[in-house]
Amino acid sequence: MTTQIKHQIGLLIYPGMTQLDITGPHQVFSLMPDTRVLLLWKTLEPVTSSEGMTILPTATFKDCPPLDVLCVPGGSIGQVEMMQDMEVLEFLKQQGKTAKYITSVCTGSLILAAAGLLQGYRAACHWAFRNQLEMLGVEVGCERVVVDRDRITGGGVTAGIDFGLVLAGKLCGEETAKMIQLLLEYNPAPPFNAGSPETAGEILVDRVQKFGEKLIQTSLETTKQTALRLGICR
């Protein structure tokens, strides 16, 4: 008997993405019943993440069916490039016209905003890039997962699992989402209270910002150019 697909979920992948932004949600989505998960890119050639993990796309933009859920990950320099890639942005715009949910993890929200899909919405982002998301006309939320109507966005990197469970609850019901959480034994107990700028302290925040200074500045310049392209004055 052929399984009826109720939910078509498309995860954009691209060179230089952060792999956990995709693999975290993908792990959750793969356990959802009657769900098809697609890994989307321009071609079917392997895509290498910023960490060196190689991931194979399962569908191209051209072959992608209308999606129920569109999800965009963040990344390092790859995210900056996607904010300027008109083929990618046009694909997101087209799928965004009909998708039931438009979503992202980490700095993927900057890419959605560059495609004009988050203006007038509240959304999350990695803490080091929240000011850039605001520059693109988005109301920034600091929660782990922000839900604003049909936009669901996760904060930095590891929030992708939380995001995935929130979406699973909306699509499949709370009990199914709870079962998935238990199957994954998702019961985080981090060894240090340093997972957010609010708890890490100024010294550690400053060190991390200096570590990522080049990327943050490169992204900032792209964000400024994007804001001008979109006609956003801040």
N, CA and C atoms as a LAMMPS dump frame, in Angstrom:
ITEM: TIMESTEP
0
ITEM: NUMBER OF ATOMS
702
ITEM: BOX BOUNDS ff ff ff
-5.0000000000000000e+02 5.0000000000000000e+02
-5.0000000000000000e+02 5.0000000000000000e+02
-5.0000000000000000e+02 5.0000000000000000e+02
ITEM: ATOMS id mol type element x y z
1 1 1 N 0.845 -1.192 0
2 1 2 C 0 0 0
3 1 3 C 0.889 1.256 0
4 2 1 N 0.587 2.193 -0.841
5 2 2 C 1.354 3.424 -0.939
6 2 3 C 0.99 4.372 0.207
7 3 1 N 1.991 4.87 0.873
8 3 2 C 1.762 5.813 1.965
9 3 3 C 1.375 7.177 1.409
10 4 1 N 0.322 7.737 1.943
11 4 2 C -0.109 9.064 1.511
12 4 3 C 0.753 10.125 2.173
13 5 1 N 1.329 10.996 1.367
14 5 2 C 2.167 12.064 1.89
15 5 3 C 1.291 13.261 2.257
16 6 1 N 1.281 13.614 3.52
17 6 2 C 0.486 14.752 3.985
18 6 3 C 1.317 16.028 4.078
19 7 1 N 2.617 15.853 4.32
20 7 2 C 3.466 17.023 4.544
21 7 3 C 4.717 16.941 3.672
22 8 1 N 4.89 17.921 2.798
23 8 2 C 6.1 18.041 1.984
24 8 3 C 6.976 19.117 2.623
25 9 1 N 8.122 18.703 3.149
26 9 2 C 9.033 19.639 3.812
27 9 3 C 10.299 19.776 2.976
28 10 1 N 10.646 20.989 2.631
29 10 2 C 11.846 21.257 1.849
30 10 3 C 12.879 21.995 2.663
31 11 1 N 14.072 21.409 2.762
32 11 2 C 15.181 22.023 3.481
33 11 3 C 16.21 22.507 2.466
34 12 1 N 16.4 23.809 2.391
35 12 2 C 17.438 24.351 1.517
36 12 3 C 18.802 23.958 2.054
37 13 1 N 19.659 23.445 1.187
38 13 2 C 21.058 23.235 1.565
39 13 3 C 21.913 24.019 0.587
40 14 1 N 23.089 24.418 1.036
41 14 2 C 23.966 25.219 0.18
42 14 3 C 25.403 25.132 0.683
43 15 1 N 26.373 25.382 -0.19
44 15 2 C 27.776 25.342 0.23
45 15 3 C 28.041 26.344 1.35
46 16 1 N 28.71 25.88 2.393
47 16 2 C 29.048 26.764 3.506
48 16 3 C 27.962 26.915 4.543
49 17 1 N 26.927 26.11 4.464
50 17 2 C 25.883 26.159 5.495
51 17 3 C 26.418 25.512 6.773
52 18 1 N 25.72 25.753 7.881
53 18 2 C 26.021 25.064 9.137
54 18 3 C 25.226 23.767 9.151
55 19 1 N 25.905 22.636 9.175
56 19 2 C 25.211 21.362 8.967
57 19 3 C 24.175 21.075 10.049
58 20 1 N 24.43 21.449 11.307
59 20 2 C 23.48 21.145 12.375
60 20 3 C 22.176 21.934 12.222
61 21 1 N 22.241 23.073 11.54
62 21 2 C 21.016 23.835 11.256
63 21 3 C 20.025 23.009 10.447
64 22 1 N 20.552 22.084 9.637
65 22 2 C 19.708 21.226 8.807
66 22 3 C 19.549 19.837 9.417
67 23 1 N 20.636 19.246 9.883
68 23 2 C 20.566 17.863 10.357
69 23 3 C 19.762 17.744 11.65
70 24 1 N 19.744 18.795 12.473
71 24 2 C 18.915 18.768 13.68
72 24 3 C 17.431 18.673 13.347
73 25 1 N 16.882 19.65 12.598
74 25 2 C 15.485 19.556 12.188
75 25 3 C 15.189 18.314 11.355
76 26 1 N 16.122 17.938 10.468
77 26 2 C 15.903 16.776 9.617
78 26 3 C 15.678 15.521 10.454
79 27 1 N 16.427 15.387 11.539
80 27 2 C 16.259 14.217 12.402
81 27 3 C 14.843 14.154 12.967
82 28 1 N 14.315 15.314 13.355
83 28 2 C 12.943 15.379 13.871
84 28 3 C 11.941 15.078 12.763
85 29 1 N 12.094 15.758 11.637
86 29 2 C 11.127 15.614 10.547
87 29 3 C 11.086 14.181 10.007
88 30 1 N 12.224 13.492 10.03
89 30 2 C 12.281 12.132 9.49
90 30 3 C 11.433 11.162 10.298
91 31 1 N 11.069 11.531 11.511
92 31 2 C 10.252 10.674 12.368
93 31 3 C 8.777 11.055 12.339
94 32 1 N 8.434 12.085 11.596
95 32 2 C 7.033 12.498 11.489
96 32 3 C 6.293 11.589 10.514
97 33 1 N 5.118 11.127 10.86
98 33 2 C 4.373 10.238 9.958
99 33 3 C 3.884 10.965 8.716
100 34 1 N 3.793 10.215 7.627
101 34 2 C 3.23 10.72 6.369
102 34 3 C 3.92 11.995 5.893
103 35 1 N 5.233 12.036 6.081
104 35 2 C 6.004 13.237 5.767
105 35 3 C 7.135 12.908 4.802
106 36 1 N 7.295 13.737 3.807
107 36 2 C 8.408 13.619 2.869
108 36 3 C 9.329 14.8 3.069
109 37 1 N 10.611 14.521 3.277
110 37 2 C 11.594 15.568 3.515
111 37 3 C 12.55 15.638 2.331
112 38 1 N 12.651 16.817 1.728
113 38 2 C 13.522 17.029 0.577
114 38 3 C 14.689 17.92 0.953
115 39 1 N 15.871 17.568 0.452
116 39 2 C 17.053 18.413 0.591
117 39 3 C 17.271 19.098 -0.748
118 40 1 N 17.164 20.413 -0.763
119 40 2 C 17.043 21.159 -2.01
120 40 3 C 18.281 21.988 -2.339
121 41 1 N 18.692 21.889 -3.598
122 41 2 C 19.763 22.749 -4.097
123 41 3 C 19.597 22.902 -5.603
124 42 1 N 20.425 23.713 -6.201
125 42 2 C 20.321 24.003 -7.635
126 42 3 C 20.545 22.762 -8.483
127 43 1 N 21.452 21.904 -8.047
128 43 2 C 21.777 20.676 -8.759
129 43 3 C 21.742 19.518 -7.762
130 44 1 N 22.004 18.317 -8.27
131 44 2 C 22.078 17.147 -7.391
132 44 3 C 23.52 16.824 -7.003
133 45 1 N 24.433 17.738 -7.289
134 45 2 C 25.829 17.538 -6.911
135 45 3 C 25.984 17.675 -5.389
136 46 1 N 26.959 16.989 -4.79
137 46 2 C 27.161 17.068 -3.34
138 46 3 C 27.399 18.506 -2.874
139 47 1 N 26.883 18.805 -1.707
140 47 2 C 27.04 20.123 -1.1
141 47 3 C 27.873 19.96 0.172
142 48 1 N 28.879 20.803 0.345
143 48 2 C 29.769 20.698 1.504
144 48 3 C 29.481 21.823 2.495
145 49 1 N 29.261 21.445 3.736
146 49 2 C 28.963 22.423 4.779
147 49 3 C 30.232 23.134 5.217
148 50 1 N 30.075 24.143 6.055
149 50 2 C 31.243 24.895 6.538
150 50 3 C 32.145 24.031 7.409
151 51 1 N 31.594 22.934 7.949
152 51 2 C 32.387 22.04 8.787
153 51 3 C 33.049 20.925 7.989
154 52 1 N 32.765 20.861 6.678
155 52 2 C 33.359 19.836 5.83
156 52 3 C 32.499 18.607 5.642
157 53 1 N 31.273 18.618 6.144
158 53 2 C 30.366 17.487 5.927
159 53 3 C 29.747 17.592 4.54
160 54 1 N 29.74 16.495 3.808
161 54 2 C 29.158 16.46 2.466
162 54 3 C 27.744 15.895 2.536
163 55 1 N 26.797 16.619 1.961
164 55 2 C 25.388 16.228 1.98
165 55 3 C 24.882 16.196 0.547
166 56 1 N 24.113 15.169 0.214
167 56 2 C 23.582 15.025 -1.131
168 56 3 C 22.174 15.604 -1.226
169 57 1 N 21.942 16.523 -2.149
170 57 2 C 20.574 16.998 -2.393
171 57 3 C 19.709 15.851 -2.894
172 58 1 N 18.416 15.922 -2.62
173 58 2 C 17.482 14.913 -3.123
174 58 3 C 16.547 15.482 -4.18
175 59 1 N 16.559 16.796 -4.363
176 59 2 C 15.742 17.42 -5.41
177 59 3 C 16.355 18.763 -5.772
178 60 1 N 16.158 19.184 -7.009
179 60 2 C 16.629 20.491 -7.447
180 60 3 C 15.508 21.516 -7.313
181 61 1 N 15.854 22.769 -7.421
182 61 2 C 14.835 23.826 -7.407
183 61 3 C 13.8 23.581 -8.504
184 62 1 N 14.299 23.183 -9.667
185 62 2 C 13.422 22.993 -10.814
186 62 3 C 12.417 21.872 -10.59
187 63 1 N 12.853 20.807 -9.914
188 63 2 C 12.012 19.63 -9.72
189 63 3 C 11.207 19.668 -8.423
190 64 1 N 11.421 20.684 -7.616
191 64 2 C 10.785 20.742 -6.298
192 64 3 C 9.274 20.947 -6.425
193 65 1 N 8.48 20.122 -5.766
194 65 2 C 7.022 20.315 -5.789
195 65 3 C 6.637 21.463 -4.861
196 66 1 N 5.411 21.936 -4.902
197 66 2 C 4.951 22.931 -3.925
198 66 3 C 5.112 22.37 -2.514
199 67 1 N 5.699 23.154 -1.642
200 67 2 C 6.037 22.689 -0.299
201 67 3 C 5.009 23.133 0.736
202 68 1 N 4.816 22.277 1.734
203 68 2 C 4.026 22.677 2.899
204 68 3 C 4.89 23.47 3.868
205 69 1 N 6.156 23.081 3.938
206 69 2 C 7.11 23.755 4.83
207 69 3 C 8.378 24.055 4.064
208 70 1 N 8.8 25.293 4.118
209 70 2 C 10.065 25.743 3.53
210 70 3 C 10.996 26.107 4.683
211 71 1 N 12.181 25.504 4.719
212 71 2 C 13.115 25.745 5.824
213 71 3 C 14.486 26.143 5.287
214 72 1 N 15.063 27.177 5.88
215 72 2 C 16.355 27.707 5.443
216 72 3 C 17.337 27.711 6.613
217 73 1 N 18.495 27.079 6.461
218 73 2 C 19.499 27.081 7.522
219 73 3 C 20.401 28.3 7.438
220 74 1 N 21.145 28.515 8.49
221 74 2 C 22.171 29.555 8.467
222 74 3 C 23.514 28.958 8.091
223 75 1 N 24.535 29.788 8.164
224 75 2 C 25.857 29.297 7.816
225 75 3 C 26.897 30.367 8.053
226 76 1 N 28.092 30.1 7.627
227 76 2 C 29.164 31.088 7.747
228 76 3 C 29.147 31.942 6.483
229 77 1 N 30.193 31.883 5.692
230 77 2 C 30.239 32.71 4.488
231 77 3 C 29.167 32.274 3.487
232 78 1 N 28.715 31.038 3.593
233 78 2 C 27.658 30.567 2.705
234 78 3 C 26.377 31.349 2.857
235 79 1 N 26.046 31.693 4.087
236 79 2 C 24.84 32.494 4.339
237 79 3 C 24.952 33.855 3.673
238 80 1 N 26.114 34.466 3.747
239 80 2 C 26.331 35.769 3.11
240 80 3 C 26.117 35.662 1.601
241 81 1 N 26.651 34.588 1.008
242 81 2 C 26.51 34.4 -0.436
243 81 3 C 25.064 34.16 -0.836
244 82 1 N 24.326 33.422 -0.023
245 82 2 C 22.922 33.147 -0.349
246 82 3 C 22.069 34.412 -0.288
247 83 1 N 22.435 35.355 0.554
248 83 2 C 21.706 36.614 0.637
249 83 3 C 21.83 37.431 -0.639
250 84 1 N 22.82 37.087 -1.477
251 84 2 C 23.057 37.82 -2.719
252 84 3 C 22.769 36.978 -3.963
253 85 1 N 22.37 35.717 -3.748
254 85 2 C 22.157 34.796 -4.863
255 85 3 C 20.709 34.92 -5.329
256 86 1 N 20.481 35.578 -6.45
257 86 2 C 19.127 35.874 -6.905
258 86 3 C 18.366 34.611 -7.302
259 87 1 N 19.065 33.588 -7.762
260 87 2 C 18.38 32.333 -8.095
261 87 3 C 17.796 31.697 -6.831
262 88 1 N 18.578 31.695 -5.768
263 88 2 C 18.102 31.155 -4.49
264 88 3 C 16.954 31.997 -3.946
265 89 1 N 17.122 33.311 -3.948
266 89 2 C 16.093 34.197 -3.395
267 89 3 C 14.788 34.081 -4.18
268 90 1 N 14.881 33.939 -5.499
269 90 2 C 13.67 33.8 -6.309
270 90 3 C 12.967 32.477 -6.015
271 91 1 N 13.743 31.418 -5.831
272 91 2 C 13.153 30.133 -5.469
273 91 3 C 12.403 30.235 -4.143
274 92 1 N 13.006 30.898 -3.174
275 92 2 C 12.355 31.06 -1.873
276 92 3 C 11.072 31.886 -2.002
277 93 1 N 11.124 32.933 -2.789
278 93 2 C 9.929 33.76 -2.999
279 93 3 C 8.793 32.947 -3.601
280 94 1 N 9.103 32.148 -4.615
281 94 2 C 8.07 31.37 -5.284
282 94 3 C 7.464 30.325 -4.359
283 95 1 N 8.307 29.605 -3.643
284 95 2 C 7.786 28.599 -2.709
285 95 3 C 7.057 29.269 -1.536
286 96 1 N 7.513 30.463 -1.175
287 96 2 C 6.888 31.183 -0.065
288 96 3 C 5.466 31.63 -0.351
289 97 1 N 5.108 31.681 -1.635
290 97 2 C 3.754 32.111 -2.002
291 97 3 C 2.697 31.092 -1.588
292 98 1 N 3.079 29.823 -1.523
293 98 2 C 2.098 28.771 -1.26
294 98 3 C 2.405 27.925 -0.025
295 99 1 N 3.602 28.021 0.525
296 99 2 C 3.969 27.197 1.678
297 99 3 C 3.088 27.504 2.883
298 100 1 N 2.739 26.47 3.609
299 100 2 C 1.934 26.635 4.815
300 100 3 C 2.753 27.286 5.915
301 101 1 N 4.025 26.901 5.997
302 101 2 C 4.939 27.484 6.978
303 101 3 C 6.249 27.863 6.298
304 102 1 N 6.749 29.044 6.597
305 102 2 C 8.039 29.517 6.116
306 102 3 C 8.945 29.634 7.337
307 103 1 N 10.06 28.916 7.306
308 103 2 C 10.826 28.724 8.535
309 103 3 C 12.332 28.855 8.304
310 104 1 N 13.05 28.967 9.419
311 104 2 C 14.505 29.046 9.335
312 104 3 C 15.122 28.653 10.663
313 105 1 N 16.426 28.441 10.615
314 105 2 C 17.229 28.195 11.806
315 105 3 C 18.442 29.106 11.744
316 106 1 N 18.794 29.683 12.88
317 106 2 C 20 30.509 12.999
318 106 3 C 19.951 31.69 12.011
319 107 1 N 21.033 31.946 11.296
320 107 2 C 21.065 33.077 10.368
321 107 3 C 20.336 32.795 9.064
322 108 1 N 19.654 31.663 8.992
323 108 2 C 18.769 31.431 7.857
324 108 3 C 17.683 32.481 7.769
325 109 1 N 17.349 33.096 8.907
326 109 2 C 16.342 34.161 8.889
327 109 3 C 16.829 35.375 8.112
328 110 1 N 18.134 35.604 8.063
329 110 2 C 18.677 36.691 7.247
330 110 3 C 18.446 36.418 5.762
331 111 1 N 18.555 35.142 5.373
332 111 2 C 18.312 34.784 3.978
333 111 3 C 16.835 34.95 3.645
334 112 1 N 15.955 34.51 4.538
335 112 2 C 14.519 34.721 4.322
336 112 3 C 14.203 36.209 4.204
337 113 1 N 14.816 37.009 5.065
338 113 2 C 14.573 38.452 5.017
339 113 3 C 15.092 39.045 3.711
340 114 1 N 16.232 38.535 3.233
341 114 2 C 16.779 39.014 1.96
342 114 3 C 15.847 38.688 0.804
343 115 1 N 15.048 37.626 0.967
344 115 2 C 14.065 37.268 -0.05
345 115 3 C 12.747 38.009 0.142
346 116 1 N 12.69 38.886 1.141
347 116 2 C 11.484 39.667 1.399
348 116 3 C 10.381 38.881 2.086
349 117 1 N 10.736 37.82 2.819
350 117 2 C 9.732 36.936 3.4
351 117 3 C 9.536 37.107 4.9
352 118 1 N 10.251 38.046 5.518
353 118 2 C 10.098 38.224 6.967
354 118 3 C 9.713 39.64 7.369
355 119 1 N 9.661 40.557 6.436
356 119 2 C 9.298 41.926 6.771
357 119 3 C 7.862 41.952 7.303
358 120 1 N 7.675 42.622 8.437
359 120 2 C 6.362 42.663 9.075
360 120 3 C 6.112 41.491 10.006
361 121 1 N 7.126 40.659 10.199
362 121 2 C 7.028 39.511 11.095
363 121 3 C 8.043 39.63 12.227
364 122 1 N 7.817 38.822 13.239
365 122 2 C 8.756 38.687 14.351
366 122 3 C 9.518 37.389 14.138
367 123 1 N 10.837 37.414 14.329
368 123 2 C 11.638 36.227 14.022
369 123 3 C 12.87 36.15 14.907
370 124 1 N 13.452 34.956 14.96
371 124 2 C 14.664 34.702 15.737
372 124 3 C 15.879 34.643 14.818
373 125 1 N 17.041 34.721 15.44
374 125 2 C 18.31 34.669 14.717
375 125 3 C 19.408 34.316 15.72
376 126 1 N 20.568 33.93 15.242
377 126 2 C 21.721 33.783 16.14
378 126 3 C 21.978 35.116 16.831
379 127 1 N 22.307 35.073 18.103
380 127 2 C 22.399 36.308 18.905
381 127 3 C 23.381 37.327 18.331
382 128 1 N 24.449 36.865 17.702
383 128 2 C 25.463 37.797 17.18
384 128 3 C 24.995 38.542 15.934
385 129 1 N 23.851 38.142 15.371
386 129 2 C 23.368 38.743 14.124
387 129 3 C 21.979 39.363 14.274
388 130 1 N 21.494 39.47 15.51
389 130 2 C 20.148 40.004 15.719
390 130 3 C 20.005 41.429 15.193
391 131 1 N 21.049 42.24 15.381
392 131 2 C 20.965 43.626 14.907
393 131 3 C 20.861 43.686 13.388
394 132 1 N 21.494 42.73 12.698
395 132 2 C 21.42 42.702 11.236
396 132 3 C 20.025 42.305 10.764
397 133 1 N 19.394 41.394 11.475
398 133 2 C 18.028 41.018 11.122
399 133 3 C 17.09 42.202 11.299
400 134 1 N 17.304 42.96 12.336
401 134 2 C 16.485 44.16 12.568
402 134 3 C 16.681 45.179 11.46
403 135 1 N 17.901 45.275 10.93
404 135 2 C 18.189 46.197 9.834
405 135 3 C 17.387 45.875 8.584
406 136 1 N 16.92 44.631 8.49
407 136 2 C 16.161 44.195 7.312
408 136 3 C 14.664 44.291 7.535
409 137 1 N 14.259 45.067 8.526
410 137 2 C 12.839 45.326 8.73
411 137 3 C 12.086 44.24 9.46
412 138 1 N 12.811 43.464 10.266
413 138 2 C 12.201 42.352 10.999
414 138 3 C 12.206 42.673 12.494
415 139 1 N 11.105 42.382 13.172
416 139 2 C 11.06 42.499 14.63
417 139 3 C 11.765 41.281 15.214
418 140 1 N 12.81 41.495 15.969
419 140 2 C 13.662 40.402 16.431
420 140 3 C 13.199 39.885 17.786
421 141 1 N 13.033 38.572 17.884
422 141 2 C 12.715 37.922 19.149
423 141 3 C 13.929 37.186 19.67
424 142 1 N 14.077 37.142 20.979
425 142 2 C 15.244 36.497 21.592
426 142 3 C 14.931 35.096 22.121
427 143 1 N 13.696 34.617 21.901
428 143 2 C 13.348 33.281 22.358
429 143 3 C 14.08 32.217 21.546
430 144 1 N 14.094 31.021 22.082
431 144 2 C 14.729 29.891 21.393
432 144 3 C 14.018 29.601 20.07
433 145 1 N 12.695 29.681 20.082
434 145 2 C 11.889 29.528 18.874
435 145 3 C 10.833 30.625 18.874
436 146 1 N 10.709 31.327 17.768
437 146 2 C 9.713 32.396 17.646
438 146 3 C 8.663 31.961 16.629
439 147 1 N 7.405 32.024 17.044
440 147 2 C 6.285 31.702 16.159
441 147 3 C 5.476 32.969 15.924
442 148 1 N 5.364 33.382 14.684
443 148 2 C 4.54 34.534 14.315
444 148 3 C 3.716 34.145 13.094
445 149 1 N 2.477 33.776 13.359
446 149 2 C 1.57 33.311 12.314
447 149 3 C 2.192 32.13 11.555
448 150 1 N 2.434 32.246 10.278
449 150 2 C 2.968 31.112 9.519
450 150 3 C 4.489 31.162 9.389
451 151 1 N 5.127 32.007 10.182
452 151 2 C 6.595 32.049 10.225
453 151 3 C 7.06 31.441 11.545
454 152 1 N 7.942 30.437 11.448
455 152 2 C 8.513 29.804 12.638
456 152 3 C 10.021 29.816 12.474
457 153 1 N 10.714 30.453 13.408
458 153 2 C 12.159 30.614 13.274
459 153 3 C 12.865 30.202 14.558
460 154 1 N 13.969 29.475 14.389
461 154 2 C 14.777 29.054 15.521
462 154 3 C 15.974 29.967 15.695
463 155 1 N 16.463 30.06 16.916
464 155 2 C 17.661 30.856 17.199
465 155 3 C 18.912 30.156 16.686
466 156 1 N 20.003 30.312 17.401
467 156 2 C 21.28 29.809 16.907
468 156 3 C 21.416 28.296 16.908
469 157 1 N 21.854 27.741 15.814
470 157 2 C 22.32 26.371 15.58
471 157 3 C 21.507 25.296 16.312
472 158 1 N 21.792 25.064 17.599
473 158 2 C 21.16 23.956 18.32
474 158 3 C 19.67 24.159 18.516
475 159 1 N 19.171 25.379 18.338
476 159 2 C 17.735 25.62 18.457
477 159 3 C 16.959 24.923 17.349
478 160 1 N 17.656 24.397 16.351
479 160 2 C 16.99 23.696 15.265
480 160 3 C 16.196 22.489 15.736
481 161 1 N 16.661 21.814 16.784
482 161 2 C 15.918 20.666 17.307
483 161 3 C 14.635 21.142 17.968
484 162 1 N 14.734 22.181 18.783
485 162 2 C 13.541 22.758 19.417
486 162 3 C 12.546 23.208 18.351
487 163 1 N 13.056 23.893 17.347
488 163 2 C 12.222 24.359 16.237
489 163 3 C 11.519 23.191 15.566
490 164 1 N 12.277 22.132 15.306
491 164 2 C 11.704 20.968 14.65
492 164 3 C 10.563 20.364 15.448
493 165 1 N 10.717 20.309 16.755
494 165 2 C 9.671 19.753 17.612
495 165 3 C 8.441 20.658 17.649
496 166 1 N 8.656 21.968 17.652
497 166 2 C 7.525 22.901 17.604
498 166 3 C 6.731 22.691 16.323
499 167 1 N 7.433 22.575 15.207
500 167 2 C 6.758 22.37 13.926
501 167 3 C 6.058 21.011 13.881
502 168 1 N 6.706 19.983 14.431
503 168 2 C 6.088 18.661 14.486
504 168 3 C 4.786 18.713 15.27
505 169 1 N 4.763 19.483 16.348
506 169 2 C 3.544 19.624 17.126
507 169 3 C 2.428 20.275 16.337
508 170 1 N 2.78 21.258 15.525
509 170 2 C 1.767 21.959 14.732
510 170 3 C 1.228 21.09 13.596
511 171 1 N 2.096 20.296 12.977
512 171 2 C 1.69 19.495 11.827
513 171 3 C 1.076 18.153 12.222
514 172 1 N 1.585 17.557 13.296
515 172 2 C 1.196 16.188 13.645
516 172 3 C 0.539 16.054 15.015
517 173 1 N 0.476 17.147 15.753
518 173 2 C -0.13 17.09 17.076
519 173 3 C 0.914 16.977 18.179
520 174 1 N 0.552 17.463 19.349
521 174 2 C 1.487 17.512 20.472
522 174 3 C 1.961 16.128 20.903
523 175 1 N 1.071 15.14 20.927
524 175 2 C 1.459 13.807 21.375
525 175 3 C 2.514 13.19 20.47
526 176 1 N 2.364 13.384 19.162
527 176 2 C 3.37 12.874 18.232
528 176 3 C 4.702 13.578 18.443
529 177 1 N 4.662 14.888 18.633
530 177 2 C 5.898 15.64 18.883
531 177 3 C 6.576 15.166 20.167
532 178 1 N 5.782 14.867 21.185
533 178 2 C 6.344 14.365 22.441
534 178 3 C 6.985 12.997 22.245
535 179 1 N 6.339 12.154 21.452
536 179 2 C 6.918 10.839 21.165
537 179 3 C 8.257 10.974 20.457
538 180 1 N 8.329 11.891 19.495
539 180 2 C 9.593 12.117 18.787
540 180 3 C 10.66 12.607 19.748
541 181 1 N 10.297 13.522 20.622
542 181 2 C 11.26 14.034 21.6
543 181 3 C 11.796 12.897 22.467
544 182 1 N 10.916 11.996 22.881
545 182 2 C 11.35 10.871 23.717
546 182 3 C 12.185 9.881 22.92
547 183 1 N 11.794 9.616 21.679
548 183 2 C 12.585 8.726 20.834
549 183 3 C 14.016 9.241 20.688
550 184 1 N 14.143 10.555 20.573
551 184 2 C 15.464 11.174 20.433
552 184 3 C 16.164 11.365 21.776
553 185 1 N 15.453 11.06 22.855
554 185 2 C 15.934 11.343 24.211
555 185 3 C 16.476 12.772 24.289
556 186 1 N 15.669 13.689 23.771
557 186 2 C 16.077 15.094 23.783
558 186 3 C 15.762 15.665 25.157
559 187 1 N 16.76 15.648 26.001
560 187 2 C 16.628 16.071 27.393
561 187 3 C 17.892 16.835 27.775
562 188 1 N 18.128 17.976 27.136
563 188 2 C 19.428 18.649 27.255
564 188 3 C 19.774 19.063 28.68
565 189 1 N 21.022 18.82 29.002
566 189 2 C 21.561 19.229 30.303
567 189 3 C 22.994 19.692 30.072
568 190 1 N 23.177 20.9 29.516
569 190 2 C 24.522 21.367 29.158
570 190 3 C 25.436 21.47 30.377
571 191 1 N 26.719 21.17 30.18
572 191 2 C 27.659 21.184 31.308
573 191 3 C 27.981 22.585 31.819
574 192 1 N 27.718 23.594 31.009
575 192 2 C 28.032 24.971 31.404
576 192 3 C 26.832 25.872 31.134
577 193 1 N 26.67 26.881 31.944
578 193 2 C 25.587 27.85 31.752
579 193 3 C 26.103 29 30.894
580 194 1 N 26.488 28.656 29.659
581 194 2 C 27.127 29.639 28.79
582 194 3 C 26.543 29.593 27.376
583 195 1 N 25.303 29.153 27.262
584 195 2 C 24.718 28.959 25.944
585 195 3 C 24.01 30.161 25.371
586 196 1 N 23.995 31.282 26.065
587 196 2 C 23.386 32.504 25.546
588 196 3 C 24.184 33.695 26.049
589 197 1 N 24.13 34.826 25.354
590 197 2 C 24.886 35.995 25.811
591 197 3 C 24.401 36.492 27.165
592 198 1 N 23.134 36.193 27.486
593 198 2 C 22.586 36.645 28.771
594 198 3 C 23.208 35.895 29.948
595 199 1 N 23.617 34.652 29.73
596 199 2 C 24.187 33.863 30.828
597 199 3 C 25.708 33.717 30.74
598 200 1 N 26.273 33.917 29.545
599 200 2 C 27.701 33.675 29.362
600 200 3 C 28.584 34.749 29.99
601 201 1 N 28.084 35.974 30.071
602 201 2 C 28.876 37.062 30.619
603 201 3 C 29.609 37.843 29.546
604 202 1 N 29.938 39.086 29.851
605 202 2 C 30.509 39.998 28.866
606 202 3 C 31.852 39.537 28.311
607 203 1 N 32.702 38.97 29.161
608 203 2 C 34.039 38.574 28.709
609 203 3 C 33.951 37.485 27.65
610 204 1 N 33.135 36.468 27.902
611 204 2 C 32.995 35.379 26.955
612 204 3 C 32.295 35.842 25.683
613 205 1 N 31.297 36.708 25.826
614 205 2 C 30.607 37.254 24.652
615 205 3 C 31.591 38.008 23.773
616 206 1 N 32.443 38.805 24.39
617 206 2 C 33.44 39.58 23.637
618 206 3 C 34.416 38.663 22.908
619 207 1 N 34.831 37.584 23.549
620 207 2 C 35.751 36.646 22.912
621 207 3 C 35.124 36.001 21.679
622 208 1 N 33.868 35.606 21.81
623 208 2 C 33.18 34.959 20.689
624 208 3 C 32.988 35.947 19.542
625 209 1 N 32.643 37.183 19.872
626 209 2 C 32.462 38.192 18.827
627 209 3 C 33.773 38.463 18.095
628 210 1 N 34.881 38.493 18.835
629 210 2 C 36.18 38.703 18.192
630 210 3 C 36.551 37.5 17.332
631 211 1 N 36.206 36.296 17.796
632 211 2 C 36.484 35.071 17.031
633 211 3 C 35.756 35.098 15.684
634 212 1 N 34.531 35.603 15.69
635 212 2 C 33.743 35.644 14.461
636 212 3 C 33.678 37.009 13.81
637 213 1 N 34.612 37.882 14.166
638 213 2 C 34.55 39.273 13.716
639 213 3 C 34.524 39.412 12.197
640 214 1 N 35.351 38.651 11.496
641 214 2 C 35.425 38.773 10.037
642 214 3 C 34.088 38.415 9.402
643 215 1 N 33.495 37.307 9.846
644 215 2 C 32.207 36.885 9.302
645 215 3 C 31.113 37.888 9.632
646 216 1 N 31.09 38.368 10.867
647 216 2 C 30.061 39.324 11.28
648 216 3 C 30.134 40.597 10.443
649 217 1 N 31.352 41.086 10.192
650 217 2 C 31.514 42.311 9.422
651 217 3 C 31.15 42.098 7.951
652 218 1 N 31.547 40.933 7.407
653 218 2 C 31.19 40.634 6.017
654 218 3 C 29.683 40.535 5.863
655 219 1 N 29.039 39.879 6.818
656 219 2 C 27.577 39.761 6.799
657 219 3 C 26.918 41.121 6.948
658 220 1 N 27.508 41.979 7.788
659 220 2 C 26.945 43.314 8.001
660 220 3 C 26.947 44.125 6.715
661 221 1 N 28.038 44.061 5.963
662 221 2 C 28.099 44.797 4.696
663 221 3 C 27.048 44.279 3.719
664 222 1 N 26.878 42.967 3.679
665 222 2 C 25.862 42.39 2.801
666 222 3 C 24.463 42.78 3.263
667 223 1 N 24.258 42.808 4.569
668 223 2 C 22.954 43.204 5.113
669 223 3 C 22.621 44.644 4.74
670 224 1 N 23.609 45.526 4.804
671 224 2 C 23.385 46.92 4.425
672 224 3 C 22.998 47.018 2.946
673 225 1 N 23.718 46.281 2.09
674 225 2 C 23.393 46.284 0.66
675 225 3 C 22.005 45.709 0.4
676 226 1 N 21.646 44.676 1.161
677 226 2 C 20.34 44.049 1.003
678 226 3 C 19.23 45.004 1.424
679 227 1 N 19.457 45.711 2.517
680 227 2 C 18.462 46.681 2.987
681 227 3 C 18.219 47.754 1.927
682 228 1 N 19.268 48.192 1.267
683 228 2 C 19.116 49.185 0.196
684 228 3 C 18.345 48.596 -0.985
685 229 1 N 18.65 47.363 -1.333
686 229 2 C 17.954 46.709 -2.443
687 229 3 C 16.463 46.571 -2.154
688 230 1 N 16.138 46.296 -0.906
689 230 2 C 14.743 46.12 -0.514
690 230 3 C 14.04 47.437 -0.2
691 231 1 N 14.8 48.53 -0.225
692 231 2 C 14.218 49.835 0.062
693 231 3 C 13.877 50.029 1.52
694 232 1 N 14.66 49.435 2.401
695 232 2 C 14.419 49.529 3.839
696 232 3 C 15.348 50.59 4.413
697 233 1 N 14.777 51.569 5.065
698 233 2 C 15.556 52.637 5.684
699 233 3 C 15.553 52.445 7.19
700 234 1 N 16.749 52.384 7.78
701 234 2 C 16.884 52.18 9.217
702 234 3 C 17.823 53.232 9.779
